[in-house]
Amino acid sequence: MSILSKLFGGNRSPMDAANQYLNQIPGMGHKGYDPYVNAGLDASGKTKSQYESLMSDPTGFINKLMAAYKPSEGYGFQKDQLTKEMGSTAAAGGIAGTPLDQMNQAEGVQKLLSGDMQQFLQNALGVFGTGLEGEEGIAGRGFDATKNLTDLLGGALNQQGGLAFQGQQQKNSDRNGWYQMLAKALGAGGGALFGGLPGAKFGAGLFGGS
């Protein structure tokens, strides 16, 4: 805004008018992006913790999963079927109830149990992997939101910086113009003391006028 505009109540500067809207951008940006940014930070912390646990103690991680193992209903059904079949076979061979019969049945049951435990572990790891993948997706969205928010705030700040530069440049131009006009006026007034129009011209030239 020029000095004359200030003196006579000129219009509002373009920079102030634009900042009225630009200043609203950070609040709107944080309101829209912060939930995703915060969720991403939380998810990133969780995945980091899980990966560190896997790397530092993989056996402990598996043992933790297996601590929740319980024989499945399928295992119970297969065990009953196997026991009946092996009992019939042992009876037909005349070894029912012998140590050999007991050992054969124990090995068969152990084989079923190992398979059931292995299936449980695979299922547990699959669910864990799905959960970990989901957390990584949330962390990825949080990263994207952080980048978008940074770009938004940086763009608004860049616009405000450009407007501030233009505003200051205009003020400097207006000030220089006012100084030149004032110098001419003072020069002409002072030159009049030397007498008439020639003196005024001399004074104007002395103070920077034409």
C-alpha positions as a Markdown table, in Angstrom:
| # | Residue | x | y | z |
|---|---|---|---|---|
| 1 | Met | 0.0 | 0.0 | 0.0 |
| 2 | Ser | 1.5 | 3.4 | -1.0 |
| 3 | Ile | 2.0 | 6.2 | 1.5 |
| 4 | Leu | -0.6 | 8.3 | -0.2 |
| 5 | Ser | -3.0 | 5.4 | 0.1 |
| 6 | Lys | -2.3 | 5.2 | 3.8 |
| 7 | Leu | -2.8 | 9.0 | 4.2 |
| 8 | Phe | -6.1 | 9.0 | 2.5 |
| 9 | Gly | -7.4 | 5.6 | 3.7 |
| 10 | Gly | -6.6 | 3.5 | 0.7 |
| 11 | Asn | -7.6 | -0.1 | 0.0 |
| 12 | Arg | -6.4 | -3.2 | 1.8 |
| 13 | Ser | -3.1 | -4.7 | 0.5 |
| 14 | Pro | -3.3 | -7.7 | -1.7 |
| 15 | Met | -1.0 | -9.6 | 0.7 |
| 16 | Asp | -3.3 | -9.1 | 3.6 |
| 17 | Ala | -6.4 | -10.0 | 1.5 |
| 18 | Ala | -4.7 | -13.3 | 0.4 |
| 19 | Asn | -3.4 | -14.2 | 3.8 |
| 20 | Gln | -7.0 | -14.2 | 5.1 |
| 21 | Tyr | -7.4 | -17.4 | 3.1 |
| 22 | Leu | -3.9 | -18.7 | 3.1 |
| 23 | Asn | -3.8 | -18.7 | 6.9 |
| 24 | Gln | -6.7 | -21.1 | 6.9 |
| 25 | Ile | -4.8 | -23.8 | 5.0 |
| 26 | Pro | -2.7 | -25.2 | 7.9 |
| 27 | Gly | -5.7 | -25.7 | 10.0 |
| 28 | Met | -7.7 | -27.4 | 7.3 |
| 29 | Gly | -4.7 | -29.5 | 6.3 |
| 30 | His | -4.0 | -30.8 | 9.8 |
| 31 | Lys | -7.7 | -31.5 | 10.3 |
| 32 | Gly | -7.9 | -33.6 | 7.1 |
| 33 | Tyr | -4.5 | -35.3 | 7.3 |
| 34 | Asp | -3.6 | -35.6 | 11.0 |
| 35 | Pro | -5.8 | -38.7 | 11.7 |
| 36 | Tyr | -4.0 | -40.6 | 8.9 |
| 37 | Val | -0.6 | -39.2 | 10.0 |
| 38 | Asn | -1.2 | -40.3 | 13.7 |
| 39 | Ala | -2.5 | -43.7 | 12.7 |
| 40 | Gly | 0.5 | -44.2 | 10.4 |
| 41 | Leu | 2.9 | -43.3 | 13.2 |
| 42 | Asp | 1.1 | -45.8 | 15.6 |
| 43 | Ala | 1.2 | -48.5 | 13.0 |
| 44 | Ser | 4.8 | -47.9 | 12.1 |
| 45 | Gly | 5.7 | -48.3 | 15.8 |
| 46 | Lys | 3.8 | -51.5 | 16.0 |
| 47 | Thr | 5.4 | -53.1 | 12.9 |
| 48 | Lys | 8.8 | -52.0 | 14.0 |
| 49 | Ser | 8.3 | -53.7 | 17.4 |
| 50 | Gln | 7.1 | -56.9 | 15.8 |
| 51 | Tyr | 10.0 | -57.0 | 13.3 |
| 52 | Glu | 12.5 | -56.4 | 16.1 |
| 53 | Ser | 11.0 | -59.2 | 18.1 |
| 54 | Leu | 11.2 | -61.6 | 15.2 |
| 55 | Met | 14.8 | -60.8 | 14.5 |
| 56 | Ser | 16.0 | -60.9 | 18.1 |
| 57 | Asp | 14.2 | -64.1 | 19.2 |
| 58 | Pro | 12.4 | -66.0 | 16.4 |
| 59 | Thr | 12.2 | -69.2 | 18.6 |
| 60 | Gly | 10.6 | -67.2 | 21.4 |
| 61 | Phe | 8.1 | -65.8 | 18.9 |
| 62 | Ile | 7.1 | -69.2 | 17.8 |
| 63 | Asn | 6.9 | -70.5 | 21.3 |
| 64 | Lys | 4.6 | -67.6 | 22.2 |
| 65 | Leu | 2.3 | -68.6 | 19.3 |
| 66 | Met | 2.3 | -72.3 | 20.2 |
| 67 | Ala | 1.5 | -71.5 | 23.9 |
| 68 | Ala | -2.1 | -70.9 | 22.7 |
| 69 | Tyr | -2.3 | -74.3 | 20.9 |
| 70 | Lys | -5.1 | -76.7 | 21.7 |
| 71 | Pro | -5.8 | -79.9 | 19.7 |
| 72 | Ser | -8.4 | -79.4 | 17.1 |
| 73 | Glu | -11.7 | -81.2 | 16.8 |
| 74 | Gly | -10.3 | -82.7 | 13.6 |
| 75 | Tyr | -7.4 | -84.2 | 15.5 |
| 76 | Gly | -9.7 | -85.7 | 18.1 |
| 77 | Phe | -11.8 | -87.4 | 15.4 |
| 78 | Gln | -8.8 | -88.7 | 13.5 |
| 79 | Lys | -7.2 | -90.0 | 16.7 |
| 80 | Asp | -10.3 | -92.0 | 17.6 |
| 81 | Gln | -10.5 | -93.5 | 14.1 |
| 82 | Leu | -6.8 | -94.3 | 14.1 |
| 83 | Thr | -7.0 | -96.0 | 17.5 |
| 84 | Lys | -9.9 | -98.2 | 16.4 |
| 85 | Glu | -8.2 | -99.2 | 13.2 |
| 86 | Met | -4.9 | -100.0 | 14.8 |
| 87 | Gly | -6.7 | -101.9 | 17.5 |
| 88 | Ser | -8.5 | -104.0 | 15.0 |
| 89 | Thr | -5.3 | -104.7 | 13.1 |
| 90 | Ala | -3.4 | -105.6 | 16.3 |
| 91 | Ala | -6.2 | -108.0 | 17.3 |
| 92 | Ala | -6.2 | -109.6 | 14.0 |
| 93 | Gly | -2.4 | -110.1 | 14.2 |
| 94 | Gly | -2.6 | -111.4 | 17.7 |
| 95 | Ile | -0.6 | -108.5 | 19.3 |
| 96 | Ala | -3.4 | -106.5 | 20.8 |
| 97 | Gly | -2.3 | -104.9 | 24.1 |
| 98 | Thr | 1.3 | -105.9 | 23.7 |
| 99 | Pro | 4.2 | -103.4 | 24.0 |
| 100 | Leu | 4.5 | -103.4 | 20.2 |
| 101 | Asp | 0.8 | -102.6 | 19.8 |
| 102 | Gln | 1.1 | -99.8 | 22.3 |
| 103 | Met | 4.2 | -98.4 | 20.6 |
| 104 | Asn | 2.5 | -98.5 | 17.2 |
| 105 | Gln | -0.5 | -96.6 | 18.4 |
| 106 | Ala | 1.7 | -94.0 | 20.2 |
| 107 | Glu | 3.6 | -93.3 | 17.0 |
| 108 | Gly | 0.5 | -93.0 | 15.0 |
| 109 | Val | -1.1 | -90.6 | 17.5 |
| 110 | Gln | 2.1 | -88.6 | 17.8 |
| 111 | Lys | 2.2 | -88.3 | 14.0 |
| 112 | Leu | -1.4 | -87.0 | 14.0 |
| 113 | Leu | -0.6 | -84.5 | 16.8 |
| 114 | Ser | 2.5 | -83.2 | 15.1 |
| 115 | Gly | 0.5 | -82.6 | 11.9 |
| 116 | Asp | -2.2 | -80.8 | 13.9 |
| 117 | Met | 0.3 | -78.6 | 15.7 |
| 118 | Gln | 2.0 | -77.8 | 12.4 |
| 119 | Gln | -1.3 | -76.8 | 10.9 |
| 120 | Phe | -2.1 | -74.6 | 13.9 |
| 121 | Leu | 1.3 | -72.8 | 13.5 |
| 122 | Gln | 0.7 | -72.2 | 9.8 |
| 123 | Asn | -2.7 | -70.8 | 10.5 |
| 124 | Ala | -1.4 | -68.6 | 13.3 |
| 125 | Leu | 1.5 | -67.3 | 11.1 |
| 126 | Gly | -1.0 | -66.6 | 8.3 |
| 127 | Val | -3.2 | -64.5 | 10.6 |
| 128 | Phe | -0.2 | -62.7 | 12.0 |
| 129 | Gly | 1.1 | -62.0 | 8.5 |
| 130 | Thr | -2.3 | -60.6 | 7.5 |
| 131 | Gly | -2.3 | -58.3 | 10.6 |
| 132 | Leu | 1.2 | -57.2 | 10.0 |
| 133 | Glu | 0.4 | -56.5 | 6.3 |
| 134 | Gly | -2.6 | -54.4 | 7.4 |
| 135 | Glu | -0.5 | -52.4 | 9.8 |
| 136 | Glu | 2.1 | -51.8 | 7.1 |
| 137 | Gly | -0.7 | -50.5 | 4.8 |
| 138 | Ile | -1.8 | -48.1 | 7.5 |
| 139 | Ala | 1.8 | -46.9 | 8.0 |
| 140 | Gly | 2.1 | -46.4 | 4.2 |
| 141 | Arg | -1.1 | -44.3 | 4.2 |
| 142 | Gly | 0.3 | -42.3 | 7.1 |
| 143 | Phe | 3.5 | -41.7 | 5.2 |
| 144 | Asp | 1.5 | -40.5 | 2.1 |
| 145 | Ala | -0.6 | -38.2 | 4.3 |
| 146 | Thr | 2.6 | -36.8 | 5.9 |
| 147 | Lys | 4.0 | -36.1 | 2.5 |
| 148 | Asn | 0.8 | -34.5 | 1.2 |
| 149 | Leu | 0.4 | -32.4 | 4.3 |
| 150 | Thr | 4.0 | -31.2 | 4.0 |
| 151 | Asp | 3.5 | -30.3 | 0.4 |
| 152 | Leu | 0.3 | -28.4 | 1.2 |
| 153 | Leu | 1.8 | -26.4 | 4.1 |
| 154 | Gly | 5.0 | -25.8 | 2.1 |
| 155 | Gly | 3.0 | -24.5 | -0.9 |
| 156 | Ala | 0.9 | -22.2 | 1.3 |
| 157 | Leu | 4.1 | -20.9 | 3.0 |
| 158 | Asn | 5.7 | -20.4 | -0.4 |
| 159 | Gln | 2.7 | -18.4 | -1.6 |
| 160 | Gln | 2.8 | -16.2 | 1.5 |
| 161 | Gly | 6.6 | -15.7 | 1.0 |
| 162 | Gly | 6.0 | -14.6 | -2.6 |
| 163 | Leu | 3.3 | -12.2 | -1.6 |
| 164 | Ala | 5.4 | -10.8 | 1.2 |
| 165 | Phe | 8.3 | -10.2 | -1.2 |
| 166 | Gln | 6.0 | -8.5 | -3.7 |
| 167 | Gly | 4.4 | -6.4 | -1.0 |
| 168 | Gln | 7.7 | -5.3 | 0.3 |
| 169 | Gln | 8.9 | -4.6 | -3.2 |
| 170 | Gln | 5.8 | -2.4 | -3.8 |
| 171 | Lys | 6.3 | -0.6 | -0.5 |
| 172 | Asn | 9.9 | 0.2 | -1.4 |
| 173 | Ser | 8.8 | 1.4 | -4.8 |
| 174 | Asp | 6.1 | 3.6 | -3.3 |
| 175 | Arg | 8.5 | 5.0 | -0.7 |
| 176 | Asn | 11.0 | 5.9 | -3.3 |
| 177 | Gly | 8.3 | 7.6 | -5.4 |
| 178 | Trp | 7.2 | 9.5 | -2.4 |
| 179 | Tyr | 10.7 | 10.6 | -1.6 |
| 180 | Gln | 11.2 | 11.8 | -5.1 |
| 181 | Met | 8.0 | 13.7 | -5.1 |
| 182 | Leu | 8.8 | 15.3 | -1.7 |
| 183 | Ala | 12.3 | 16.2 | -2.9 |
| 184 | Lys | 10.9 | 17.9 | -5.9 |
| 185 | Ala | 8.4 | 19.8 | -3.8 |
| 186 | Leu | 11.1 | 20.9 | -1.3 |
| 187 | Gly | 13.4 | 21.8 | -4.1 |
| 188 | Ala | 10.9 | 23.9 | -5.8 |
| 189 | Gly | 9.9 | 25.6 | -2.6 |
| 190 | Gly | 13.5 | 26.3 | -1.6 |
| 191 | Gly | 14.4 | 27.5 | -5.1 |
| 192 | Ala | 11.6 | 30.0 | -5.0 |
| 193 | Leu | 13.7 | 31.9 | -2.4 |
| 194 | Phe | 16.2 | 32.6 | -5.1 |
| 195 | Gly | 13.5 | 34.3 | -7.1 |
| 196 | Gly | 10.7 | 33.3 | -9.4 |
| 197 | Leu | 10.5 | 30.4 | -11.8 |
| 198 | Pro | 14.3 | 30.2 | -12.5 |
| 199 | Gly | 14.9 | 29.9 | -8.8 |
| 200 | Ala | 12.3 | 27.2 | -8.5 |
| 201 | Lys | 13.9 | 25.2 | -11.3 |
| 202 | Phe | 17.3 | 25.6 | -9.7 |
| 203 | Gly | 16.0 | 24.4 | -6.4 |
| 204 | Ala | 14.2 | 21.4 | -7.9 |
| 205 | Gly | 17.4 | 20.3 | -9.7 |
| 206 | Leu | 19.3 | 20.8 | -6.4 |
| 207 | Phe | 17.0 | 18.3 | -4.6 |
| 208 | Gly | 16.7 | 15.8 | -7.3 |
| 209 | Gly | 13.9 | 17.2 | -9.4 |
| 210 | Ser | 13.9 | 17.8 | -13.2 |
